[in-house]
Amino acid sequence: MTHHHHGHGHHYHHHEDDQSSTPAKPFGSFARFAIAGVVGLAAILASSSVLVTAGDALVVSRFGDPVRVLIEPGLRWKLPPPFETVLPVDLRLKTTSSGLQDVGTKDGLRILVEAYVAWRVEADPEHVRQYLRAVRNQPNEAASQIRTFLGSALETTVSSFELASLVNTDPSRVEIAALEDRLAGQLNKQLLDTYGISVQQLGVERLTLPVRPLDATVSRMAAERMTAAAAQMAEGQRKAAEITSDAERDARILLANASAEAAGIEAKSREEAAGVYSQAFNTDPKLYTLLRSLDTLDRISNPNTRIFLRTDAAPFRVLIDGPQTQGWSLPPAPAQ
């Protein structure tokens, strides 16, 4: 009995465990399905959302056909693959150089010009689609096309400028800025209409000359500088001649005035002397004869003069005979 009871009890407990575990199976299956559903929903949401970053545009294609362009930064929604896919397009600034281009100027000379272009895809849906159609979102292909357009623009634009307006020692005659503006205007229209690309900046990076035109240009510059120097020298000589002429004229005027003044003074002196002589002759003719004889001696004699004359002849006679023999006497001394 004891053994039977024990076996019965064991059977009872085993049956009880089976009854208690049966209700747990639906709950475990539900949890597994719920977790799988959440994971699937998260995957669908993840595949349906896209993040647009600054500097990029996202082209959303539905079965290969671009349906919309996302440009504004932020989180956007789309249908999950394979219904819709996205393609990023770089909108950041890029630069391309033309390399040295051999082009002709307006006056028939050849120059070597290298220009650079800073460009980017225009940030609007239509131009982004245009860029995709034209170069299949390949920046290297776009740069190659830009170099082709830039070479053509350099050829046509430089031909309207003379060499002296591009290479000159006088900065006021250099028109590089005008050349750059004209190139940018022409290139921007062509690239925007064809590729959806806008030119942000264009500049002449290098400008040089082949050997023969370089020699000719240097010779021309030297001739221009020599011409300018000759003109300056001629102007200086003209001013110097004008100053010299004015000085000579002023000197002649001064000399003439001085001569006239001296002649006037001499004439007045002669007049006064004649008056003195006349007065002396009228007062005492013998005294007048003596004074004139002394004047004659003064004019014809100097410290180196040696004259051999008779001493009894005029005017030396007065030196021998003295004034007393001439019939007149010296005036008395004034009273003290």
Residue pairs with C-beta under 8 A, 6 or more apart in sequence:
44 80
47 80
47 81
48 77
48 78
48 79
48 80
49 75
49 76
49 77
49 78
50 58
50 60
50 70
50 75
50 76
50 77
50 78
50 86
51 74
51 75
51 76
52 58
52 70
52 71
52 72
52 73
52 74
52 75
52 76
53 73
54 73
55 90
55 91
55 92
56 88
56 89
56 90
56 91
57 69
57 70
57 71
57 88
57 89
57 91
57 121
57 123
57 128
58 69
58 70
58 76
58 86
58 87
58 88
58 89
59 66
59 68
59 69
59 70
59 86
59 87
59 88
59 89
59 128
59 129
59 132
60 66
60 67
60 68
60 69
60 70
60 78
60 84
60 85
60 86
61 67
61 84
61 85
61 86
61 87
62 79
62 83
62 84
63 82
63 83
66 129
66 132
67 84
68 125
69 125
69 128
69 129
70 76
70 86
71 91
71 123
71 124
71 125
71 128
78 84
78 86
87 132
87 137
89 121
89 128
89 131
89 132
89 137
90 121
90 139
91 120
91 121
91 123
92 120
93 118
93 119
93 120
93 200
94 118
94 119
94 120
94 139
94 143
95 116
95 117
95 118
95 119
96 116
96 117
96 119
96 143
96 146
96 147
96 150
97 114
97 115
97 116
97 117
97 147
97 205
98 113
98 114
98 115
98 116
98 117
98 147
98 150
98 151
98 154
99 114
99 147
100 112
100 113
100 114
100 206
100 208
101 112
101 113
101 114
101 115
101 151
101 154
101 155
102 110
102 111
102 112
102 210
103 110
103 111
103 112
103 113
103 154
103 155
103 158
103 159
104 110
104 111
104 155
104 158
104 159
105 111
105 158
105 159
105 161
105 162
105 163
105 166
106 159
106 160
106 161
106 162
106 163
107 162
107 163
107 164
109 163
109 209
109 213
109 216
109 217
110 209
110 210
110 213
111 158
111 163
111 166
111 167
111 207
111 208
111 209
111 210
111 213
112 206
112 207
112 208
112 209
112 210
113 154
113 158
113 204
113 206
113 207
114 204
114 205
114 206
114 207
115 150
115 154
115 180
115 183
115 202
115 203
115 204
115 205
116 202
116 203
116 205
117 146
117 150
117 187
117 199
117 201
117 202
118 199
118 200
118 201
118 202
119 142
119 146
119 191
119 197
119 198
119 199
119 200
120 197
120 198
120 200
121 127
121 128
121 131
121 196
121 197
121 198
122 128
122 192
122 196
122 197
122 198
126 196
127 192
127 196
127 197
127 198
128 196
129 196
130 194
130 195
130 196
131 137
131 142
131 195
131 196
131 197
134 142
134 145
134 194
134 195
134 196
135 141
135 142
135 145
135 195
142 195
142 197
145 194
145 195
146 187
146 191
146 197
149 187
149 190
149 191
150 183
150 187
153 183
153 186
153 187
153 190
154 183
156 186
157 179
157 182
157 183
157 186
158 166
158 179
160 182
161 175
161 178
161 179
163 213
163 217
164 173
164 220
165 173
165 174
165 175
166 174
166 175
166 176
166 179
166 207
167 174
167 207
167 209
167 217
168 174
168 221
169 221
169 224
169 225
176 204
176 207
179 204
180 202
180 203
180 204
183 202
184 199
184 201
184 202
187 199
187 202
188 198
188 199
191 197
191 198
191 199
192 198
208 214
209 217
277 288
277 291
277 292
280 287
280 288
280 291
281 288
284 328
286 326
286 327
286 328
287 328
289 314
289 326
290 318
290 323
290 326
292 315
293 314
293 315
293 318
294 315
294 318
296 315
297 315
297 316
300 307
301 307
309 316
310 316
311 317
311 319
311 320
312 320
318 326
323 329
323 330
